[in-house]
Amino acid sequence: MHIDSQRRIDRFVGAPLCRLLSILPGARDEAKDASPPRKILVILLSEMGSLVLAQPMFDRIREKYPEASVYALVFRKNKEVLDLLEAIPEENVLTLRDDTLPHLMTDALGSVRALRRLGIDTVLDCELFSRVSAILSFLTGANRRVGFERHTQEGLYRGSFLNHPVLYNPYHHIARQFLTLVEAVERRGRPLAKRSAEGGAVAIRPLRLRGDELDEMRRRIESDFPVVRGARLVLVYPGGGLLPLRAWPLTSFQDLVSALAHRGFVVGIIGLGEDRPLAAAIRDSSGPERTIDLTGYTRTVRELMLVFHLAELLVTNDGGPGHFAAMTPIRAIVLYGPETPLLYGSLDPRSASLFSHLSCSPCLTAYNHRNSPCDGDNQCLKVIRPEEVLARALAMLGGS
C-alpha cells in the first residue's frame, strides 16, 4: 500500500476511531493493577531502521522485567530485522501485512484476538506517526497502555486513551525515548518518567554470525564478481526507499563513485531490485571495471549484513542500511536532510552523519505525519558536495 494511501486511511478512519475510543467510559483511567508486568507487547510498525534503534529498549525490558514474557507486533516485511536483533523469541512475534487495506484489517483483527487470548497486560506503543498502533493498543485489553502523547502540541492526534502517556520530546534521540517508555510503565505523576536522558551510552549489539556463513558469502561474491578478490570494497546505497526525498542526487553519487574507483577501490552499489536503474546509471558514468551492481543481489537483510562484513565503508542515504551497518564492523557515512541525525542517527560511534542544517530542515517530523512541504527540490541534500563526502570517506579509509 502506497504511503499516501496509508496517510489518508490513518487520517480519515484512524482519527475518528481514536476520538470514539477516547470518550468510552474508563478509557483514560490509570491502570488499577500495580503489580509488575507479566506479558508485555511492543508495537513498532515503522521502518526497519527504527527496529534496530529499538534494540536497547528490548534489552532494558528484559533487564527490568526478567520474569515477563515479551511479544511484538510489527509489519510482516520488517519481521526479519526483529529476528536478527534476537530481542525476543520468534514465536512471540505477530505480524501485519500492509500491502492492501483488506490484508491490514484481517491481520489486525486476528492479532487482536490472539493478544486478548494471551492476556497481554502492558503495551508499549512506540509509534509517532500512526493512529492504528494506538487503536490496537486499546483493543488488546491491556491494563497498562504506554505511548507517546502530544500534550498541548499540535502534533498528530492519537486519542487520549493511553493511560501511561509519555511526552514526545523532539530534542532527544528516538532510541532514548523508547527507553523512556519502559521507565514509564510503573511510574506516576505528570509527565511520567522524569529521569536523566543522558545516562550511559546507548549501543547496538553486533550480529551473531552462524558457522561459516561469512566465508560462504565471500566465496559467492568473489565468484560472481572476480574484481572483488584482493580489492578494498566500498558500498553505496543511492535509493530513497519509501521516501525518495531522502535521496542524495544521482549525479553526486556518480561523482563520488568515479573518484573512489579512480583511486583503486571497488565500489558495490546496493539496493532493492527496483534500484537497478540507479546502479546502471552510476556504472555507466563511473566505468564498469571497478563498480559492481549488487542491487537485488542479497535475498535477505542477513545476507546484506554479511556483505557489509566484507566491505570497509558504506555511503548511504538515510534509511535502513545505515542502521544495519551498526550491527557489523563496516563504517558508515549517512547523508541526512529531510530528517535529522539528532533524532534518528546511527548509534554506532564509528558512523559519520552529514547534515546541512538548512532553515527548512528537518521537514519530516511527528507533527506532519512525515509528509514534507518540500516541492521535491531537496536542497538540504544537494548542498552536500561530493568532494566533502569523498574527503570524509578517504579519512575513514585511512587516507588512501
Long-range contacts (C-beta under 8 A, 24 or more apart in sequence): 1-98, 1-99, 1-100, 1-101, 1-104, 3-242, 3-243, 5-101, 6-98, 7-369, 7-371, 9-101, 10-130, 10-131, 10-132, 10-369, 11-369, 14-130, 14-131, 14-132, 14-135, 15-131, 15-157, 17-131, 17-135, 18-131, 18-134, 18-135, 18-157, 18-158, 18-159, 18-161, 19-157, 19-159, 21-135, 21-138, 21-159, 21-161, 22-159, 22-160, 22-161, 24-161, 27-138, 27-160, 27-161, 28-160, 28-161, 28-163, 29-163, 30-163, 30-164, 30-188, 31-143, 31-144, 31-163, 31-164, 32-143, 33-121, 33-143, 33-144, 34-186, 36-65, 36-67, 36-68, 36-186, 37-65, 37-68, 37-121, 37-122, 37-144, 37-185, 38-67, 38-68, 38-69, 38-121, 39-68, 39-69, 39-71, 39-118, 39-119, 39-120, 39-121, 39-122, 40-65, 40-68, 40-69, 40-70, 40-71, 40-120, 40-121, 40-122, 40-123, 40-124, 41-70, 41-71, 41-72, 41-73, 41-115, 41-120, 41-122, 41-123, 41-124, 41-137, 41-140, 41-142, 42-70, 42-71, 42-72, 42-73, 42-123, 42-124, 42-126, 43-72, 43-73, 43-123, 43-124, 43-125, 43-126, 43-127, 43-133, 43-136, 43-137, 44-72, 44-73, 44-74, 44-126, 44-127, 45-73, 45-74, 45-75, 45-78, 45-96, 45-98, 45-127, 45-130, 45-132, 45-133, 46-126, 46-127, 46-128, 46-129, 46-130, 47-78, 47-241, 47-242, 47-319, 47-320, 48-78, 48-81, 48-301, 48-320, 48-323, 48-324, 49-319, 49-320, 49-322, 49-323, 49-324, 49-344, 50-126, 50-174, 50-344, 51-78, 51-81, 51-82, 51-85, 52-81, 52-85, 52-204, 52-320, 52-323, 52-324, 52-326, 52-327, 53-174, 53-175, 53-178, 53-323, 53-344, 53-347, 54-87, 54-126, 54-175, 54-178, 55-85, 55-87, 55-204, 55-205, 56-175, 56-178, 56-179, 56-202, 56-203, 56-204, 56-347, 57-124, 57-126, 57-175, 57-178, 57-179, 57-181, 57-182, 58-85, 58-87, 58-88, 59-87, 59-205, 60-179, 60-182, 61-124, 61-182, 64-182, 68-122, 71-115, 71-118, 71-120, 73-111, 73-115, 73-133, 73-136, 76-107, 80-300, 80-301, 80-302, 81-301, 81-320, 81-324, 84-207, 84-301, 84-302, 84-305, 84-327, 85-205, 86-205, 86-208, 104-132, 108-132, 108-136, 111-136, 112-136, 112-139, 112-140, 115-140, 115-141, 116-140, 116-141, 122-146, 122-185, 123-147, 124-181, 124-182, 124-185, 125-162, 126-178, 126-181, 128-156, 128-168, 128-366, 129-156, 129-366, 129-369, 129-370, 131-156, 131-157, 131-158, 131-159, 134-158, 134-159, 134-161, 134-162, 135-159, 137-162, 144-185, 146-181, 146-184, 146-185, 147-181, 148-177, 148-181, 148-366, 151-191, 153-367, 154-367, 155-366, 155-367, 156-366, 156-367, 156-369, 164-192, 165-191, 165-192, 166-191, 166-192, 166-193, 167-191, 167-192, 168-366, 169-197, 170-343, 170-365, 170-366, 171-342, 172-197, 172-343, 173-202, 173-342, 173-343, 173-344, 173-345, 174-343, 174-344, 175-202, 175-347, 176-202, 202-347, 203-347, 204-323, 204-326, 204-327, 204-347, 204-348, 205-327, 206-327, 206-328, 206-329, 207-302, 207-305, 207-327, 207-328, 209-309, 213-306, 214-306, 214-309, 214-310, 217-303, 217-306, 217-307, 217-309, 217-310, 218-310, 221-307, 221-310, 224-297, 225-266, 225-268, 225-292, 227-266, 227-289, 227-290, 227-292, 228-266, 228-268, 228-292, 228-310, 231-264, 231-265, 231-266, 231-290, 232-264, 232-265, 232-266, 232-312, 232-397, 232-400, 233-265, 233-266, 233-267, 233-268, 233-310, 233-311, 233-312, 234-260, 234-265, 234-266, 234-267, 234-268, 234-311, 234-312, 234-313, 234-314, 234-315, 234-393, 234-397, 235-267, 235-268, 235-269, 235-270, 235-294, 235-307, 235-308, 235-311, 235-313, 235-314, 235-315, 235-316, 235-330, 236-267, 236-268, 236-269, 236-270, 236-282, 236-314, 236-315, 236-316, 237-269, 237-270, 237-271, 237-314, 237-315, 237-316, 237-317, 237-319, 237-321, 238-269, 238-271, 238-275, 238-278, 238-279, 238-282, 238-317, 239-271, 239-272, 239-274, 239-275, 239-278, 239-317, 239-319, 240-317, 240-319, 241-317, 241-319, 241-320, 243-338, 243-364, 243-370, 245-337, 245-338, 245-364, 245-372, 245-374, 245-376, 245-378, 246-317, 246-318, 246-319, 246-337, 246-338, 246-339, 246-364, 246-378, 246-381, 247-317, 247-378, 247-381, 248-317, 248-335, 248-381, 248-384, 249-381, 249-382, 250-278, 250-281, 250-282, 252-382, 252-384, 252-385, 252-386, 252-389, 253-278, 253-282, 254-281, 254-282, 254-285, 254-286, 255-386, 256-315, 256-386, 256-389, 256-390, 256-393, 257-282, 257-285, 257-286, 257-291, 258-285, 258-286, 258-287, 259-386, 259-390, 260-390, 260-393, 261-286, 261-287, 261-289, 261-290, 261-291, 263-394, 263-400, 264-290, 264-400, 265-290, 265-397, 265-400, 266-290, 266-291, 266-292, 267-291, 267-292, 268-292, 268-294, 268-307, 268-311, 269-293, 269-294, 269-295, 270-294, 270-295, 270-297, 270-298, 270-304, 270-307, 270-321, 271-295, 271-296, 272-296, 312-397, 313-393, 313-396, 313-397, 315-389, 315-393, 318-344, 322-346, 322-351, 325-351, 326-351, 331-396, 333-389, 333-392, 333-393, 333-396, 335-381, 335-384, 335-389, 336-362, 336-380, 337-361, 337-362, 337-378, 337-380, 337-381, 337-384, 338-362, 338-363, 338-364, 338-372, 338-374, 338-378, 338-380, 338-381, 339-364, 352-392, 352-396, 354-384, 354-388, 354-389, 354-392, 356-380, 356-381, 356-383, 356-384, 358-383
